[in-house]
Amino acid sequence: MSERVKGRSDAKNERRRSLLDAAAALFSQHGFNGVSMEDLGTAVGVSGPAVYRHFPSKQAVLAELLIGVSTALFEGGTAETERAPEGDLALRALIEFHVDFAIRNTDVIRVHDRDRSALLPDDAHSVRLLQRRYVELWVNLLKRLTPDADVTELRVRAHAAFGLMNSTPYTVRRRGTASADRLRALLERMSYAALTS
């Protein structure tokens, strides 16, 4: 690939990423139905029609946003469990991974909570499948730590911990690093307690 072609490809990928970041912020603030393709273009300095060079529809933007985040969680969680030592340290590593994700992705969490019903059926199915696989990653780790525990109860614990960790859109404000660090530590402690009680 020539440098010129590579440069165009890199620029296109960067613009696509910028559109997704803008979509997360705008959908979070105004809701999926309150944002137009023109709004997305304006947010990144292009015309509304130029957005269609990257995404065929607003539903496609939402799908890439939510499927992308679900994929990142599953793949990142899998990597954490493979890299971490067995046992309690693996659980703590997985909690730290998810809390970090939740603090960095408050807009996407809010969009998921409020607007996932706007996904087309096939896209909604993809998100649900990835999320189930992610939950099972946690359940399997918890089962190794507590072999006698009921799997249904372990799933409840995992979902309770997700509720705590994914509360960041409602607890994180634009504050300093010290505040974010305190919140991170609090969410990690509370999630660990919910998972191991």
N, C-alpha and C positions, 0 to 999 in steps of 0.2 A: 504494500500500500504506500503510495507516495505521501510525502509530508503534507501536500496540499489537501489531498483527500482525507488524510487522517485529521488534519486541522478542522475541516468541515464537519467530519463525524463527531469530533470532540465538542465542537461548538453546538451541534444539534443535541447531543446528549446533555450538555450543560443547560441548554434552554429547556429541554424536557424536564430536567430535575428542578429548575427554577419554577416552571409551571406547576409541578406537583407541590413544591413548598408553598407557593402562593395559594394553591387550591386548599391545602390544609389550613392555612391561616384564614382565608376568606370563608370557607365552609364552616369552620369553627365559630367565626364571629357572626355570620349572617345566615347560616344554614344552607344546605345544598340547594334548596329551591330559591333562595334569595341571592344567588350568584349566577351571573351569565358568563358565557364564553368571552364576551367583550370585557367583562370585569377581570377575568383571568389574564387576558392579553394586556390590559392596561397595567396590571400589577407588575408585569415583567417588561413593559415597554414595547409591546408589539400590538398590532391590530387584532381585533377579534377573529377575522378570517385567517390570520396567520397561525392562530392556535390550532386550527383544523389540520395544519401540516403535521402536527404532532399527535393529536387525538381526534378521532372521528366524531366524538360526542362528549357531552358533559358526563354522561354515565360511564364512559370509558376512562375519564379522569378519575372519577370516584373509585372505579374498579381497580385501576392500577394503584391508587393510593392505599386502599384497604387490603387488597391481595398482597401488595408489596410489603406492608407492615406485618401482616400475618406470616408471610414467608420469612421475613427477617427475624421475627420472634422464634419461629420453629427452628430455623437453621442456626441461629445464634445460641438458642437453648441447647440444641443438640451438641454443638461445638463445646459449650461449657461443660456439659455432663461427660463428654469424652475426654476433655482436657483435665478436669478436676480429679483429685483423688476420690476414692470411694467414700461413702459414709457421710457424716455430718458436714465435712468440708465441701463436698459436692453440692449439698443442699444450700449451704451458705453462698457458694459461687453462683448458683442458679438464681437465688434471691437477689444478690447484688446485680446480676445481669439484668433482671427484669425491672428492678427499681431504677437503675440507670436509664434503661429504655423509657420507662414511664415519665421520668423527670425531663428527658430530652424531647418527648413526643406528646406533650399535653394536647396540642391541637388535634393530632390524629386520633387520640383517644376520645376526645369530645365528638369528633366527626363520626367515629365508629359507633359510639353510644347513641347518637341522635339520628344519623342519616343512613345507616347500613340498610334500612328498609327500602331505600331508593335504588339499591343495586338490582341489576337484572338477575333473573333466577339462576342462570349458570354461574354468574360471578358470586352471588350469595352462597351458592353451594360450595364453590372453591374456598371462600373465606371460612365457612363452617367446618369444612374438612381439615383445613390447616389448623384451625383453632382446636379441634378435637385431638389432632395429633400432638399439639403442644400440651394440652391438658394431660394426655396419657404419658408424655415425657416426665411430667411432675409426678403423676401417680405411680409410675414404675419406680422412680427414685424413692418415693416415700415407702413403697412396698418393700424395697430392699432394706430400708432402715427399720421398718416395723412389719416383719413378715406375718405376724398374727392379726394385723389390722384388717378390717373389712374394706374392700376396694371402694364400695359406694361411699363410705365415710371419708376415705382418702380423697375422693373426688370433691366432696363437699369442702374439705379442708383447702384443697387447691383453689377452688372457686372463691372461698372466703379470702384467701391470701391475694388473689387477683383483684378482688374488690378493694382491699387495702392499698395495694400497690398502684392500681389504676385510678386512685382517687386524686391523683396529681392535678388534673385540670381544675379541680375545685379547691385545692389546697396550696398549689404553687402560685406565687405572685412574682412579679419581676423584682426580686430582692437580690441582695448580695450573695456571694459565694458561701459565706458562713451560714446564712439562713438555709440555703439549699443543702449544705452539708449536714446541718442539724435535721432537716426533713428526711434526707436520705437515711441517716442513722436510725431515726425513729421508725420509718417505714420498714427498714430491714429487721429491726427488733420485733415489731408488731407482727410482721409476716412470718418470721421464724416461730414466734409463739403460737400463731394460728395453725401453722403446719405441724407443730410437734406437741401440741397440748394433749 
